Amino acid sequence: MSRATAFNKPSVDNFFRILKDELVKHNVTADRLWNADESGLRVVVQKPGQIMAKLGQEQVGKTTSAEKGQTTTVMCAVNAVGIHLPPI
């Protein structure tokens, strides 16, 4: 809930103002600005069961237990000029 309420124009504008000031202060160029992300991939593929919902319902989901199978973590990184590292 706090994420949703904190995501507003003044907060976002303030974040980007501080980011810009720090990038200029430390002379960070695009080739030194990296973004990394990790994802958990399930090794065991399971056929999803049937889900029943009301006709016309737009968001339908099902939660499954994370205990079935193994999860492998993959990490990817790319910088602001588009250079990427091989996934690890």
C-alpha positions in Angstrom: 0.0 0.0 0.0 2.8 2.4 0.8 4.3 1.9 -2.6 1.1 2.7 -4.3 0.5 5.9 -2.3 4.1 7.1 -2.6 4.0 6.8 -6.4 2.8 10.3 -7.3 4.1 13.1 -9.5 5.9 15.1 -6.7 7.7 12.0 -5.4 8.7 10.9 -8.9 9.9 14.4 -9.9 11.9 14.6 -6.7 13.5 11.2 -7.3 14.6 12.2 -10.8 15.9 15.6 -9.6 18.1 13.8 -7.0 19.2 11.2 -9.6 20.2 13.9 -12.1 22.1 15.9 -9.4 24.1 12.8 -8.3 24.9 11.8 -11.9 26.2 15.3 -12.6 28.1 15.4 -9.3 29.9 12.1 -9.9 30.3 12.6 -13.6 28.4 9.3 -14.4 28.2 8.7 -18.2 25.7 6.4 -19.8 28.3 3.6 -20.3 28.7 3.5 -16.5 25.0 3.5 -15.6 23.8 -0.2 -15.3 20.5 -1.8 -14.5 20.4 -5.4 -13.2 17.4 -7.7 -12.6 17.0 -11.1 -11.2 14.2 -13.6 -12.0 13.3 -16.9 -10.5 12.6 -19.6 -13.1 10.9 -22.8 -12.2 12.6 -25.9 -13.5 9.6 -28.2 -13.3 6.9 -27.3 -15.8 3.4 -28.1 -14.7 0.3 -28.0 -16.9 -1.9 -25.3 -15.4 -5.3 -26.6 -14.1 -8.6 -25.2 -15.3 -9.7 -21.9 -13.8 -13.4 -20.9 -13.6 -14.4 -17.3 -13.6 -17.4 -15.1 -14.4 -18.0 -14.3 -18.0 -16.4 -11.0 -18.9 -14.0 -10.9 -15.9 -10.7 -9.4 -17.2 -8.2 -10.5 -14.6 -8.2 -14.1 -13.7 -5.4 -15.8 -11.8 -4.4 -18.8 -9.8 -1.8 -19.1 -7.1 0.3 -22.2 -6.9 2.6 -23.5 -4.3 6.3 -22.7 -4.7 7.3 -25.9 -3.1 6.8 -28.0 -6.3 10.0 -28.4 -8.3 13.2 -26.3 -8.2 13.7 -22.6 -8.9 16.8 -21.3 -10.7 17.7 -17.7 -10.3 18.9 -15.8 -13.4 20.4 -12.3 -13.3 20.7 -10.0 -16.4 22.4 -6.6 -16.6 22.4 -3.9 -19.3 23.8 -0.4 -19.3 22.3 2.9 -20.6 24.0 2.6 -24.0 22.7 -0.9 -24.6 25.7 -3.1 -23.7 24.6 -6.2 -21.9 26.4 -8.9 -19.9 25.7 -12.5 -20.4 23.0 -13.9 -18.1 24.3 -15.5 -14.9 
